[in-house]
Amino acid sequence: MAFVGAGTALNTAAVVIGSLAGLGIGNRLPERTRSIVTAGLGLSTLLMAGSSAVAVFDPALKAAVGSAGMLIVLGALLLGGIVGSLARIEDRLGGVAGWAQGLVARRRGGASAGDAPGERERFIEGWLTTTLLFCVGPLTILGSLDDGMGHGIDKLALKSVLDGFAAMAFAASFGIGVLLSAVSVAVVQGLLTVLGVFLGTVLDGAQIAALTSVGGLMLIGIGFRLLEIKQIPVGDLLPALLFAPLLVSLVAAL
């Protein structure tokens, strides 16, 4: 039987291995090829996002709140966006990534190592995009809670395979910033696993459905960014993941 936290350890290792493999082949790929890879990742992200967003029609959510599922998802995104934008979450995340990029640049050969045109932006975009992609989806939340509650690591094992290949492709396009997302995975999923240990079954089926749908719409935002359709500040929407289950509980109680 796997120890508690094994799923997060496996997922983190998969991101590290995938990132290192991508870094190994990235410099050998021409810019045109890397652009096509990024576009393919964007389309794949939209596919995953769509499969999650339709959870708004889940029978458990409908049974709990009736026809208010759409309004709950909308309300979670609006409230989350307001809180996130006022707190400037996306800017703060970008600041952390920028600090990490400067640190990596100095360790790799002095301050000038990170001063190439676009290098800083590429690092930040790579870290921020993969952090959101790896840490926002329903498999992250449900898999980590299952791990903490002792229900196995099946979901995180599947996620590890997906994230490993995604990290390899992203690292080939965005560089070493993707490797930093392994730290994000370890921290976020580790905290969720601990939450599962102490709180047991935290969310019911309706709350999970609302959370999954909101996460899916946020992944659509990531897909749009990768496809350069619109630079949606997905980081500012992160509080929506907290509002979604709370709104379900509120509506169900009325």
VENVEN-V173613 format. One line per field, one symbol per residue. ss: DSSP state (A for helix, B for strand, O for the rest). psi: psi as a letter, one per 40 degrees, with the letter a starting at -180 (. if undefined). A space follows every 10 residues. Layout:
# VENVEN-V173613
ss->???
psi->???
This chain:
# VENVEN-V173613
ss->OOOOOAAAAA AAAAAAAAAA AAAAAAOOOO AAAAAAAAAA AAAAAAAAAA AAAAAAAOAA AAAAAAAAAA AAAAAAAAAA AAAAAAAOAA AAAAAAAAAA AAAAAAAOOO AAAAOOOOAA AAAAAAAAAA AAAAAAOAAA AAAAAAAAOO OOOAAAAAAA AAAAAAAAAA AAAAOOAAAA AAAAAAAAAA AAAAAAAAAO OOOOAAAAAA AAAAAAAAAA AAAAAAOOOO OOOAAAAOOA AAAAAAAAAA AAAO
psi->hiiheddddd dddddddddd ddddedeehi dddddddddd dddddddddd dddeeeehdd ddddebeedd dddddddddd ddddddefdd dddddddddd dddddddefi dedeeihedd dddddddddd ddddediddd ddddddddef eifddddddd dddddddddd dddeaedddd eddddddddd ddddddddeb hdiidddddd dddddddddd ddddddefdh ghgddeeded dddddddddd dde.
